[in-house]
Amino acid sequence: MPVIECNGATLYYEEYGEGQPLVFLHGAWMGLRFFEPQLTDLSDGYQTIALDFRGHGRSEKTEHGHTVRQYARDVNEFLARRNLDDVVLVGWSMGAGVTWEYVDQFGTDRIQALVNVDAEPSPFQQEDYEFGRMGLEDLSDVFVGIQTDHLNLVEQENELLLKDSPPRELETMMFDEASRTPPPIKSAIYADILRKPPNVFPDIDVPMLVCAGADEKWRSVESVKAVAELVPDSRFELFEESGHCITIEEPERFNEILSDFADSL
């Protein structure tokens, strides 16, 4: 079981293959199992790596540090300790937010490119921002659900992640990953991901691939595409047969597009 100590937290990770490093960062409450089709299928031509954030998956359930900025610091420590350079950082959902926080704090010296998998600039309703989808009442409802009926909330949330109903094996994997994050950590990181992100998009000086699921239940395609419009060197791809989990809903097409993007750098 490969683990590494980063900023006082023991993080679980998996690593396959050799070549250009592709580092995958998962969404809130989830884990690296959502990248299994990438870790295995792309390892013939790339070094594929994924880690569980602190508090998630098989990583240590620390009492502190559950902010997007701290997760970005953990990623920076991970890259440094693994001697990884010229990395393509692939962030899904909250993981994309972690990549933006990483660039804001550490720049792009180690980074060759970024990939945003279905994340908007921010989900929170705020002044002069057209894509906010959650207000304080919505946030309160989620917090109550986390604290009163955690596993039922996991099932409800998972039902909204995909375009189509999953086969039993996939449904079990999704539930297993999401249920590994304890309720207090769920509450902490959920509050933080709703804050306004750093104003880093116009200053991102590496290429970015932006991917959106056409059948998203929570965010709009336009909100994800807005990231591509803010980043100077960006490319947008729409996945017609996906909801929020593009990496497991259209793994073959996603892997092909990611490979093409990585090879073009």
LOMILO-955557 format. One record per residue (C-alpha): residue number from 1; chain; x, y negated, z negated. Coordinates in Angstrom, 1 decimal. Example, Ala and Ser with C-alpha at 12.3 -4.5 7.8 and 13.67 -1.06 7.14 Angstrom:
2
<node><nr>1</nr><kette>A</kette><east>12.3</east><north>4.5</north><up>-7.8</up></node>
<node><nr>2</nr><kette>A</kette><east>13.7</east><north>1.1</north><up>-7.1</up></node>
REM end
This chain:
265
<node><nr>1</nr><kette>A</kette><east>0.0</east><north>0.0</north><up>0.0</up></node>
<node><nr>2</nr><kette>A</kette><east>2.0</east><north>-3.0</north><up>1.2</up></node>
<node><nr>3</nr><kette>A</kette><east>1.8</east><north>-6.0</north><up>-1.2</up></node>
<node><nr>4</nr><kette>A</kette><east>3.7</east><north>-9.2</north><up>-1.6</up></node>
<node><nr>5</nr><kette>A</kette><east>3.9</east><north>-11.8</north><up>-4.3</up></node>
<node><nr>6</nr><kette>A</kette><east>3.0</east><north>-15.3</north><up>-3.1</up></node>
<node><nr>7</nr><kette>A</kette><east>2.7</east><north>-18.2</north><up>-5.5</up></node>
<node><nr>8</nr><kette>A</kette><east>1.9</east><north>-16.0</north><up>-8.5</up></node>
<node><nr>9</nr><kette>A</kette><east>-0.7</east><north>-13.8</north><up>-6.7</up></node>
<node><nr>10</nr><kette>A</kette><east>-0.2</east><north>-10.3</north><up>-5.4</up></node>
<node><nr>11</nr><kette>A</kette><east>-1.5</east><north>-10.2</north><up>-1.8</up></node>
<node><nr>12</nr><kette>A</kette><east>-2.3</east><north>-7.1</north><up>0.2</up></node>
<node><nr>13</nr><kette>A</kette><east>-1.4</east><north>-7.1</north><up>3.9</up></node>
<node><nr>14</nr><kette>A</kette><east>-1.0</east><north>-4.8</north><up>6.9</up></node>
<node><nr>15</nr><kette>A</kette><east>1.5</east><north>-5.0</north><up>9.7</up></node>
<node><nr>16</nr><kette>A</kette><east>1.9</east><north>-3.1</north><up>12.9</up></node>
<node><nr>17</nr><kette>A</kette><east>4.0</east><north>-3.2</north><up>16.1</up></node>
<node><nr>18</nr><kette>A</kette><east>6.8</east><north>-5.5</north><up>17.2</up></node>
<node><nr>19</nr><kette>A</kette><east>7.0</east><north>-8.7</north><up>19.3</up></node>
<node><nr>20</nr><kette>A</kette><east>5.2</east><north>-12.0</north><up>19.2</up></node>
<node><nr>21</nr><kette>A</kette><east>3.7</east><north>-12.2</north><up>15.7</up></node>
<node><nr>22</nr><kette>A</kette><east>-0.1</east><north>-12.6</north><up>15.5</up></node>
<node><nr>23</nr><kette>A</kette><east>-1.3</east><north>-13.4</north><up>12.0</up></node>
<node><nr>24</nr><kette>A</kette><east>-5.0</east><north>-12.9</north><up>11.2</up></node>
<node><nr>25</nr><kette>A</kette><east>-6.8</east><north>-14.8</north><up>8.4</up></node>
<node><nr>26</nr><kette>A</kette><east>-10.3</east><north>-13.7</north><up>7.4</up></node>
<node><nr>27</nr><kette>A</kette><east>-13.4</east><north>-15.6</north><up>6.4</up></node>
<node><nr>28</nr><kette>A</kette><east>-14.7</east><north>-16.4</north><up>2.9</up></node>
<node><nr>29</nr><kette>A</kette><east>-15.7</east><north>-13.3</north><up>0.8</up></node>
<node><nr>30</nr><kette>A</kette><east>-14.4</east><north>-11.0</north><up>3.5</up></node>
<node><nr>31</nr><kette>A</kette><east>-11.2</east><north>-9.1</north><up>4.2</up></node>
<node><nr>32</nr><kette>A</kette><east>-8.7</east><north>-8.0</north><up>6.8</up></node>
<node><nr>33</nr><kette>A</kette><east>-10.8</east><north>-4.9</north><up>7.8</up></node>
<node><nr>34</nr><kette>A</kette><east>-12.6</east><north>-7.4</north><up>10.1</up></node>
<node><nr>35</nr><kette>A</kette><east>-9.5</east><north>-7.4</north><up>12.2</up></node>
<node><nr>36</nr><kette>A</kette><east>-9.0</east><north>-3.6</north><up>12.6</up></node>
<node><nr>37</nr><kette>A</kette><east>-9.6</east><north>-3.7</north><up>16.4</up></node>
<node><nr>38</nr><kette>A</kette><east>-6.9</east><north>-6.3</north><up>16.7</up></node>
<node><nr>39</nr><kette>A</kette><east>-4.4</east><north>-4.8</north><up>14.3</up></node>
<node><nr>40</nr><kette>A</kette><east>-4.4</east><north>-1.5</north><up>16.1</up></node>
<node><nr>41</nr><kette>A</kette><east>-5.2</east><north>-2.2</north><up>19.7</up></node>
<node><nr>42</nr><kette>A</kette><east>-2.8</east><north>-5.1</north><up>20.1</up></node>
<node><nr>43</nr><kette>A</kette><east>0.1</east><north>-3.6</north><up>18.2</up></node>
<node><nr>44</nr><kette>A</kette><east>1.6</east><north>-2.1</north><up>21.4</up></node>
<node><nr>45</nr><kette>A</kette><east>2.6</east><north>-5.5</north><up>22.7</up></node>
<node><nr>46</nr><kette>A</kette><east>2.6</east><north>-7.7</north><up>19.6</up></node>
<node><nr>47</nr><kette>A</kette><east>3.5</east><north>-7.7</north><up>15.9</up></node>
<node><nr>48</nr><kette>A</kette><east>0.0</east><north>-7.8</north><up>14.4</up></node>
<node><nr>49</nr><kette>A</kette><east>-0.4</east><north>-8.8</north><up>10.8</up></node>
<node><nr>50</nr><kette>A</kette><east>-3.3</east><north>-9.5</north><up>8.5</up></node>
<node><nr>51</nr><kette>A</kette><east>-3.5</east><north>-10.3</north><up>4.8</up></node>
<node><nr>52</nr><kette>A</kette><east>-6.3</east><north>-10.5</north><up>2.2</up></node>
<node><nr>53</nr><kette>A</kette><east>-6.5</east><north>-13.9</north><up>0.5</up></node>
<node><nr>54</nr><kette>A</kette><east>-6.1</east><north>-14.0</north><up>-3.3</up></node>
<node><nr>55</nr><kette>A</kette><east>-9.4</east><north>-12.8</north><up>-4.8</up></node>
<node><nr>56</nr><kette>A</kette><east>-10.5</east><north>-11.0</north><up>-1.6</up></node>
<node><nr>57</nr><kette>A</kette><east>-10.2</east><north>-7.5</north><up>-0.3</up></node>
<node><nr>58</nr><kette>A</kette><east>-7.4</east><north>-5.6</north><up>-1.9</up></node>
<node><nr>59</nr><kette>A</kette><east>-5.5</east><north>-8.6</north><up>-3.1</up></node>
<node><nr>60</nr><kette>A</kette><east>-5.2</east><north>-9.6</north><up>-6.8</up></node>
<node><nr>61</nr><kette>A</kette><east>-8.3</east><north>-11.1</north><up>-8.3</up></node>
<node><nr>62</nr><kette>A</kette><east>-6.7</east><north>-14.1</north><up>-9.8</up></node>
<node><nr>63</nr><kette>A</kette><east>-8.6</east><north>-16.5</north><up>-12.1</up></node>
<node><nr>64</nr><kette>A</kette><east>-7.2</east><north>-19.6</north><up>-10.4</up></node>
<node><nr>65</nr><kette>A</kette><east>-6.2</east><north>-21.0</north><up>-7.0</up></node>
<node><nr>66</nr><kette>A</kette><east>-9.4</east><north>-20.4</north><up>-5.1</up></node>
<node><nr>67</nr><kette>A</kette><east>-9.2</east><north>-23.4</north><up>-2.7</up></node>
<node><nr>68</nr><kette>A</kette><east>-8.6</east><north>-23.6</north><up>1.0</up></node>
<node><nr>69</nr><kette>A</kette><east>-5.5</east><north>-25.7</north><up>0.3</up></node>
<node><nr>70</nr><kette>A</kette><east>-4.1</east><north>-23.0</north><up>-2.1</up></node>
<node><nr>71</nr><kette>A</kette><east>-4.8</east><north>-20.2</north><up>0.4</up></node>
<node><nr>72</nr><kette>A</kette><east>-2.8</east><north>-22.3</north><up>3.0</up></node>
<node><nr>73</nr><kette>A</kette><east>0.1</east><north>-22.5</north><up>0.5</up></node>
<node><nr>74</nr><kette>A</kette><east>-0.1</east><north>-18.7</north><up>0.1</up></node>
<node><nr>75</nr><kette>A</kette><east>0.1</east><north>-18.3</north><up>3.8</up></node>
<node><nr>76</nr><kette>A</kette><east>3.1</east><north>-20.6</north><up>4.0</up></node>
<node><nr>77</nr><kette>A</kette><east>4.8</east><north>-18.5</north><up>1.3</up></node>
<node><nr>78</nr><kette>A</kette><east>3.9</east><north>-15.3</north><up>3.1</up></node>
<node><nr>79</nr><kette>A</kette><east>5.4</east><north>-16.5</north><up>6.4</up></node>
<node><nr>80</nr><kette>A</kette><east>8.5</east><north>-17.6</north><up>4.7</up></node>
<node><nr>81</nr><kette>A</kette><east>9.0</east><north>-14.4</north><up>2.7</up></node>
<node><nr>82</nr><kette>A</kette><east>8.4</east><north>-12.3</north><up>5.8</up></node>
<node><nr>83</nr><kette>A</kette><east>10.7</east><north>-14.5</north><up>7.9</up></node>
<node><nr>84</nr><kette>A</kette><east>8.0</east><north>-15.1</north><up>10.5</up></node>
<node><nr>85</nr><kette>A</kette><east>8.4</east><north>-17.8</north><up>13.1</up></node>
<node><nr>86</nr><kette>A</kette><east>6.7</east><north>-18.8</north><up>16.4</up></node>
<node><nr>87</nr><kette>A</kette><east>3.5</east><north>-17.4</north><up>14.9</up></node>
<node><nr>88</nr><kette>A</kette><east>0.0</east><north>-17.4</north><up>16.4</up></node>
<node><nr>89</nr><kette>A</kette><east>-2.3</east><north>-18.1</north><up>13.5</up></node>
<node><nr>90</nr><kette>A</kette><east>-5.7</east><north>-16.6</north><up>14.1</up></node>
<node><nr>91</nr><kette>A</kette><east>-8.3</east><north>-17.9</north><up>11.7</up></node>
<node><nr>92</nr><kette>A</kette><east>-11.9</east><north>-16.6</north><up>11.5</up></node>
<node><nr>93</nr><kette>A</kette><east>-14.5</east><north>-18.8</north><up>9.8</up></node>
<node><nr>94</nr><kette>A</kette><east>-12.9</east><north>-20.0</north><up>6.6</up></node>
<node><nr>95</nr><kette>A</kette><east>-9.6</east><north>-18.6</north><up>7.9</up></node>
<node><nr>96</nr><kette>A</kette><east>-9.7</east><north>-21.3</north><up>10.6</up></node>
<node><nr>97</nr><kette>A</kette><east>-10.0</east><north>-23.9</north><up>7.8</up></node>
<node><nr>98</nr><kette>A</kette><east>-7.0</east><north>-22.4</north><up>6.2</up></node>
<node><nr>99</nr><kette>A</kette><east>-5.0</east><north>-22.9</north><up>9.4</up></node>
<node><nr>100</nr><kette>A</kette><east>-6.0</east><north>-26.6</north><up>9.5</up></node>
<node><nr>101</nr><kette>A</kette><east>-5.0</east><north>-27.0</north><up>5.9</up></node>
<node><nr>102</nr><kette>A</kette><east>-1.7</east><north>-25.3</north><up>6.7</up></node>
<node><nr>103</nr><kette>A</kette><east>-0.9</east><north>-27.7</north><up>9.5</up></node>
<node><nr>104</nr><kette>A</kette><east>-1.9</east><north>-30.7</north><up>7.3</up></node>
<node><nr>105</nr><kette>A</kette><east>0.5</east><north>-29.5</north><up>4.5</up></node>
<node><nr>106</nr><kette>A</kette><east>3.4</east><north>-27.9</north><up>6.4</up></node>
<node><nr>107</nr><kette>A</kette><east>3.2</east><north>-28.9</north><up>10.0</up></node>
<node><nr>108</nr><kette>A</kette><east>3.8</east><north>-26.6</north><up>12.9</up></node>
<node><nr>109</nr><kette>A</kette><east>7.5</east><north>-25.7</north><up>12.6</up></node>
<node><nr>110</nr><kette>A</kette><east>6.7</east><north>-22.0</north><up>12.2</up></node>
<node><nr>111</nr><kette>A</kette><east>3.5</east><north>-22.1</north><up>14.3</up></node>
<node><nr>112</nr><kette>A</kette><east>3.4</east><north>-21.6</north><up>18.1</up></node>
<node><nr>113</nr><kette>A</kette><east>-0.4</east><north>-21.8</north><up>18.5</up></node>
<node><nr>114</nr><kette>A</kette><east>-3.7</east><north>-21.7</north><up>16.6</up></node>
<node><nr>115</nr><kette>A</kette><east>-6.9</east><north>-19.7</north><up>17.2</up></node>
<node><nr>116</nr><kette>A</kette><east>-10.2</east><north>-20.8</north><up>15.8</up></node>
<node><nr>117</nr><kette>A</kette><east>-12.7</east><north>-17.9</north><up>15.7</up></node>
<node><nr>118</nr><kette>A</kette><east>-16.2</east><north>-19.5</north><up>15.3</up></node>
<node><nr>119</nr><kette>A</kette><east>-15.6</east><north>-22.2</north><up>12.8</up></node>
<node><nr>120</nr><kette>A</kette><east>-17.0</east><north>-25.8</north><up>12.9</up></node>
<node><nr>121</nr><kette>A</kette><east>-15.2</east><north>-28.8</north><up>11.4</up></node>
<node><nr>122</nr><kette>A</kette><east>-17.4</east><north>-28.6</north><up>8.3</up></node>
<node><nr>123</nr><kette>A</kette><east>-20.7</east><north>-27.0</north><up>7.4</up></node>
<node><nr>124</nr><kette>A</kette><east>-21.7</east><north>-29.6</north><up>4.9</up></node>
<node><nr>125</nr><kette>A</kette><east>-24.2</east><north>-32.4</north><up>5.6</up></node>
<node><nr>126</nr><kette>A</kette><east>-22.4</east><north>-35.8</north><up>5.4</up></node>
<node><nr>127</nr><kette>A</kette><east>-22.7</east><north>-39.3</north><up>6.7</up></node>
<node><nr>128</nr><kette>A</kette><east>-21.6</east><north>-39.9</north><up>10.3</up></node>
<node><nr>129</nr><kette>A</kette><east>-21.3</east><north>-36.1</north><up>11.0</up></node>
<node><nr>130</nr><kette>A</kette><east>-23.9</east><north>-34.4</north><up>13.2</up></node>
<node><nr>131</nr><kette>A</kette><east>-23.1</east><north>-30.8</north><up>12.6</up></node>
<node><nr>132</nr><kette>A</kette><east>-23.8</east><north>-30.4</north><up>8.9</up></node>
<node><nr>133</nr><kette>A</kette><east>-26.1</east><north>-27.5</north><up>8.2</up></node>
<node><nr>134</nr><kette>A</kette><east>-26.0</east><north>-27.3</north><up>4.4</up></node>
<node><nr>135</nr><kette>A</kette><east>-27.1</east><north>-29.8</north><up>1.7</up></node>
<node><nr>136</nr><kette>A</kette><east>-26.9</east><north>-29.7</north><up>-2.1</up></node>
<node><nr>137</nr><kette>A</kette><east>-30.1</east><north>-27.7</north><up>-2.4</up></node>
<node><nr>138</nr><kette>A</kette><east>-28.8</east><north>-25.0</north><up>0.0</up></node>
<node><nr>139</nr><kette>A</kette><east>-25.6</east><north>-24.9</north><up>-1.9</up></node>
<node><nr>140</nr><kette>A</kette><east>-27.5</east><north>-24.5</north><up>-5.2</up></node>
<node><nr>141</nr><kette>A</kette><east>-29.5</east><north>-21.6</north><up>-3.8</up></node>
<node><nr>142</nr><kette>A</kette><east>-26.4</east><north>-19.7</north><up>-2.8</up></node>
<node><nr>143</nr><kette>A</kette><east>-24.8</east><north>-20.3</north><up>-6.2</up></node>
<node><nr>144</nr><kette>A</kette><east>-27.9</east><north>-18.9</north><up>-7.9</up></node>
<node><nr>145</nr><kette>A</kette><east>-27.8</east><north>-15.9</north><up>-5.6</up></node>
<node><nr>146</nr><kette>A</kette><east>-24.2</east><north>-15.2</north><up>-6.4</up></node>
<node><nr>147</nr><kette>A</kette><east>-24.7</east><north>-15.3</north><up>-10.1</up></node>
<node><nr>148</nr><kette>A</kette><east>-28.1</east><north>-13.4</north><up>-10.3</up></node>
<node><nr>149</nr><kette>A</kette><east>-28.1</east><north>-10.8</north><up>-7.5</up></node>
<node><nr>150</nr><kette>A</kette><east>-24.6</east><north>-10.6</north><up>-6.1</up></node>
<node><nr>151</nr><kette>A</kette><east>-24.9</east><north>-7.4</north><up>-4.1</up></node>
<node><nr>152</nr><kette>A</kette><east>-28.3</east><north>-8.3</north><up>-2.6</up></node>
<node><nr>153</nr><kette>A</kette><east>-26.9</east><north>-11.6</north><up>-1.5</up></node>
<node><nr>154</nr><kette>A</kette><east>-24.1</east><north>-9.7</north><up>0.2</up></node>
<node><nr>155</nr><kette>A</kette><east>-26.6</east><north>-7.6</north><up>2.1</up></node>
<node><nr>156</nr><kette>A</kette><east>-28.6</east><north>-10.7</north><up>3.1</up></node>
<node><nr>157</nr><kette>A</kette><east>-25.6</east><north>-12.6</north><up>4.3</up></node>
<node><nr>158</nr><kette>A</kette><east>-24.2</east><north>-9.6</north><up>6.3</up></node>
<node><nr>159</nr><kette>A</kette><east>-27.5</east><north>-9.3</north><up>8.2</up></node>
<node><nr>160</nr><kette>A</kette><east>-26.9</east><north>-12.8</north><up>9.6</up></node>
<node><nr>161</nr><kette>A</kette><east>-23.3</east><north>-12.2</north><up>10.7</up></node>
<node><nr>162</nr><kette>A</kette><east>-24.0</east><north>-10.2</north><up>13.8</up></node>
<node><nr>163</nr><kette>A</kette><east>-26.0</east><north>-10.6</north><up>17.0</up></node>
<node><nr>164</nr><kette>A</kette><east>-27.3</east><north>-7.0</north><up>16.8</up></node>
<node><nr>165</nr><kette>A</kette><east>-27.9</east><north>-4.5</north><up>14.0</up></node>
<node><nr>166</nr><kette>A</kette><east>-24.6</east><north>-2.7</north><up>13.3</up></node>
<node><nr>167</nr><kette>A</kette><east>-24.1</east><north>1.1</north><up>13.3</up></node>
<node><nr>168</nr><kette>A</kette><east>-23.9</east><north>2.6</north><up>9.8</up></node>
<node><nr>169</nr><kette>A</kette><east>-20.1</east><north>2.8</north><up>9.7</up></node>
<node><nr>170</nr><kette>A</kette><east>-19.7</east><north>-0.9</north><up>10.6</up></node>
<node><nr>171</nr><kette>A</kette><east>-22.4</east><north>-1.9</north><up>8.1</up></node>
<node><nr>172</nr><kette>A</kette><east>-20.7</east><north>0.1</north><up>5.4</up></node>
<node><nr>173</nr><kette>A</kette><east>-17.3</east><north>-1.6</north><up>6.1</up></node>
<node><nr>174</nr><kette>A</kette><east>-18.8</east><north>-5.1</north><up>6.0</up></node>
<node><nr>175</nr><kette>A</kette><east>-20.6</east><north>-4.4</north><up>2.7</up></node>
<node><nr>176</nr><kette>A</kette><east>-17.4</east><north>-2.9</north><up>1.2</up></node>
<node><nr>177</nr><kette>A</kette><east>-15.3</east><north>-5.9</north><up>2.2</up></node>
<node><nr>178</nr><kette>A</kette><east>-17.7</east><north>-8.6</north><up>1.1</up></node>
<node><nr>179</nr><kette>A</kette><east>-18.5</east><north>-6.9</north><up>-2.3</up></node>
<node><nr>180</nr><kette>A</kette><east>-14.8</east><north>-6.7</north><up>-3.2</up></node>
<node><nr>181</nr><kette>A</kette><east>-14.8</east><north>-10.5</north><up>-4.0</up></node>
<node><nr>182</nr><kette>A</kette><east>-16.1</east><north>-11.0</north><up>-7.5</up></node>
<node><nr>183</nr><kette>A</kette><east>-19.0</east><north>-13.5</north><up>-8.1</up></node>
<node><nr>184</nr><kette>A</kette><east>-16.9</east><north>-16.2</north><up>-9.9</up></node>
<node><nr>185</nr><kette>A</kette><east>-14.4</east><north>-16.3</north><up>-7.0</up></node>
<node><nr>186</nr><kette>A</kette><east>-17.2</east><north>-16.3</north><up>-4.4</up></node>
<node><nr>187</nr><kette>A</kette><east>-18.7</east><north>-19.4</north><up>-6.2</up></node>
<node><nr>188</nr><kette>A</kette><east>-15.3</east><north>-21.2</north><up>-6.4</up></node>
<node><nr>189</nr><kette>A</kette><east>-14.3</east><north>-20.8</north><up>-2.7</up></node>
<node><nr>190</nr><kette>A</kette><east>-17.8</east><north>-21.4</north><up>-1.4</up></node>
<node><nr>191</nr><kette>A</kette><east>-17.8</east><north>-24.8</north><up>-3.1</up></node>
<node><nr>192</nr><kette>A</kette><east>-14.4</east><north>-25.7</north><up>-1.7</up></node>
<node><nr>193</nr><kette>A</kette><east>-15.1</east><north>-24.7</north><up>1.9</up></node>
<node><nr>194</nr><kette>A</kette><east>-18.0</east><north>-27.2</north><up>2.1</up></node>
<node><nr>195</nr><kette>A</kette><east>-15.8</east><north>-30.2</north><up>1.4</up></node>
<node><nr>196</nr><kette>A</kette><east>-14.6</east><north>-32.4</north><up>4.2</up></node>
<node><nr>197</nr><kette>A</kette><east>-11.5</east><north>-31.0</north><up>6.0</up></node>
<node><nr>198</nr><kette>A</kette><east>-8.3</east><north>-32.9</north><up>6.5</up></node>
<node><nr>199</nr><kette>A</kette><east>-8.4</east><north>-35.3</north><up>9.5</up></node>
<node><nr>200</nr><kette>A</kette><east>-5.7</east><north>-33.2</north><up>11.2</up></node>
<node><nr>201</nr><kette>A</kette><east>-7.3</east><north>-32.3</north><up>14.5</up></node>
<node><nr>202</nr><kette>A</kette><east>-6.0</east><north>-35.1</north><up>16.7</up></node>
<node><nr>203</nr><kette>A</kette><east>-2.5</east><north>-34.5</north><up>15.4</up></node>
<node><nr>204</nr><kette>A</kette><east>-2.3</east><north>-30.8</north><up>16.1</up></node>
<node><nr>205</nr><kette>A</kette><east>0.7</east><north>-30.5</north><up>18.4</up></node>
<node><nr>206</nr><kette>A</kette><east>0.4</east><north>-26.8</north><up>19.4</up></node>
<node><nr>207</nr><kette>A</kette><east>-2.1</east><north>-25.2</north><up>21.7</up></node>
<node><nr>208</nr><kette>A</kette><east>-5.4</east><north>-24.0</north><up>20.2</up></node>
<node><nr>209</nr><kette>A</kette><east>-7.8</east><north>-21.3</north><up>21.5</up></node>
<node><nr>210</nr><kette>A</kette><east>-11.4</east><north>-21.9</north><up>20.2</up></node>
<node><nr>211</nr><kette>A</kette><east>-13.9</east><north>-19.1</north><up>20.3</up></node>
<node><nr>212</nr><kette>A</kette><east>-17.6</east><north>-19.3</north><up>19.6</up></node>
<node><nr>213</nr><kette>A</kette><east>-20.3</east><north>-16.7</north><up>19.3</up></node>
<node><nr>214</nr><kette>A</kette><east>-23.4</east><north>-17.5</north><up>21.4</up></node>
<node><nr>215</nr><kette>A</kette><east>-25.9</east><north>-15.9</north><up>19.0</up></node>
<node><nr>216</nr><kette>A</kette><east>-24.6</east><north>-17.5</north><up>15.8</up></node>
<node><nr>217</nr><kette>A</kette><east>-27.3</east><north>-17.6</north><up>13.1</up></node>
<node><nr>218</nr><kette>A</kette><east>-25.8</east><north>-20.5</north><up>11.0</up></node>
<node><nr>219</nr><kette>A</kette><east>-23.7</east><north>-22.8</north><up>13.1</up></node>
<node><nr>220</nr><kette>A</kette><east>-24.2</east><north>-24.0</north><up>16.7</up></node>
<node><nr>221</nr><kette>A</kette><east>-22.0</east><north>-23.4</north><up>19.7</up></node>
<node><nr>222</nr><kette>A</kette><east>-21.7</east><north>-27.2</north><up>20.0</up></node>
<node><nr>223</nr><kette>A</kette><east>-20.3</east><north>-27.5</north><up>16.4</up></node>
<node><nr>224</nr><kette>A</kette><east>-17.6</east><north>-25.0</north><up>17.1</up></node>
<node><nr>225</nr><kette>A</kette><east>-16.8</east><north>-26.5</north><up>20.5</up></node>
<node><nr>226</nr><kette>A</kette><east>-16.4</east><north>-29.9</north><up>18.7</up></node>
<node><nr>227</nr><kette>A</kette><east>-13.1</east><north>-28.6</north><up>17.4</up></node>
<node><nr>228</nr><kette>A</kette><east>-11.8</east><north>-28.0</north><up>20.9</up></node>
<node><nr>229</nr><kette>A</kette><east>-12.8</east><north>-31.5</north><up>21.8</up></node>
<node><nr>230</nr><kette>A</kette><east>-10.8</east><north>-32.9</north><up>18.9</up></node>
<node><nr>231</nr><kette>A</kette><east>-7.6</east><north>-31.0</north><up>19.5</up></node>
<node><nr>232</nr><kette>A</kette><east>-5.5</east><north>-32.4</north><up>22.4</up></node>
<node><nr>233</nr><kette>A</kette><east>-4.3</east><north>-29.1</north><up>23.9</up></node>
<node><nr>234</nr><kette>A</kette><east>-7.2</east><north>-26.7</north><up>23.5</up></node>
<node><nr>235</nr><kette>A</kette><east>-9.1</east><north>-24.0</north><up>25.4</up></node>
<node><nr>236</nr><kette>A</kette><east>-12.7</east><north>-23.0</north><up>24.7</up></node>
<node><nr>237</nr><kette>A</kette><east>-14.2</east><north>-19.5</north><up>25.2</up></node>
<node><nr>238</nr><kette>A</kette><east>-17.9</east><north>-18.5</north><up>24.6</up></node>
<node><nr>239</nr><kette>A</kette><east>-18.7</east><north>-14.9</north><up>23.6</up></node>
<node><nr>240</nr><kette>A</kette><east>-22.2</east><north>-14.2</north><up>24.9</up></node>
<node><nr>241</nr><kette>A</kette><east>-22.7</east><north>-10.9</north><up>23.0</up></node>
<node><nr>242</nr><kette>A</kette><east>-21.5</east><north>-12.1</north><up>19.6</up></node>
<node><nr>243</nr><kette>A</kette><east>-22.8</east><north>-13.7</north><up>16.5</up></node>
<node><nr>244</nr><kette>A</kette><east>-20.3</east><north>-14.8</north><up>13.9</up></node>
<node><nr>245</nr><kette>A</kette><east>-18.0</east><north>-11.7</north><up>13.9</up></node>
<node><nr>246</nr><kette>A</kette><east>-16.5</east><north>-11.9</north><up>17.4</up></node>
<node><nr>247</nr><kette>A</kette><east>-13.5</east><north>-9.7</north><up>16.5</up></node>
<node><nr>248</nr><kette>A</kette><east>-15.7</east><north>-6.7</north><up>15.8</up></node>
<node><nr>249</nr><kette>A</kette><east>-18.6</east><north>-7.5</north><up>18.1</up></node>
<node><nr>250</nr><kette>A</kette><east>-16.7</east><north>-8.0</north><up>21.3</up></node>
<node><nr>251</nr><kette>A</kette><east>-13.2</east><north>-6.6</north><up>20.4</up></node>
<node><nr>252</nr><kette>A</kette><east>-12.1</east><north>-5.7</north><up>23.9</up></node>
<node><nr>253</nr><kette>A</kette><east>-12.9</east><north>-9.1</north><up>25.4</up></node>
<node><nr>254</nr><kette>A</kette><east>-11.5</east><north>-10.9</north><up>22.4</up></node>
<node><nr>255</nr><kette>A</kette><east>-8.3</east><north>-8.9</north><up>22.5</up></node>
<node><nr>256</nr><kette>A</kette><east>-7.9</east><north>-9.6</north><up>26.2</up></node>
<node><nr>257</nr><kette>A</kette><east>-8.5</east><north>-13.4</north><up>25.8</up></node>
<node><nr>258</nr><kette>A</kette><east>-6.2</east><north>-13.5</north><up>22.8</up></node>
<node><nr>259</nr><kette>A</kette><east>-3.5</east><north>-11.6</north><up>24.8</up></node>
<node><nr>260</nr><kette>A</kette><east>-3.8</east><north>-13.9</north><up>27.7</up></node>
<node><nr>261</nr><kette>A</kette><east>-3.6</east><north>-17.0</north><up>25.5</up></node>
<node><nr>262</nr><kette>A</kette><east>-0.5</east><north>-15.6</north><up>23.6</up></node>
<node><nr>263</nr><kette>A</kette><east>1.3</east><north>-14.7</north><up>26.8</up></node>
<node><nr>264</nr><kette>A</kette><east>0.7</east><north>-18.2</north><up>28.3</up></node>
<node><nr>265</nr><kette>A</kette><east>2.5</east><north>-19.9</north><up>25.4</up></node>
REM end
